[in-house]
Amino acid sequence: MNMTKKTKKKMALGSEPILIGVCDGIAKYFSTDATLVRIVFVASTIFGVVVY
């Protein structure tokens, strides 16, 4: 009997998963929803680009 176990590893592809993780960490720190933090981040990024 072969008892080896295949495990899946989560691989980061580019910078998107890092950004999601940072937003999740900020949301946990402030005890709020991660989606709200992501929306605020995207809105502030777009507003910052429009200003310059």
Contacts in CASP RR format, 6 or more apart in sequence:
PFRMAT RR
TARGET T0000
AUTHOR 0000-0000-0000
METHOD contacts of the structure
MODEL  1
MNMTKKTKKKMALGSEPILIGVCDGIAKYFSTDATLVRIVFVASTIFGVV
VY
10 17 0 8 1.000
12 18 0 8 1.000
19 41 0 8 1.000
20 38 0 8 1.000
23 34 0 8 1.000
23 37 0 8 1.000
23 38 0 8 1.000
23 41 0 8 1.000
24 34 0 8 1.000
24 37 0 8 1.000
25 34 0 8 1.000
26 37 0 8 1.000
27 33 0 8 1.000
27 34 0 8 1.000
27 36 0 8 1.000
27 37 0 8 1.000
28 34 0 8 1.000
30 37 0 8 1.000
END
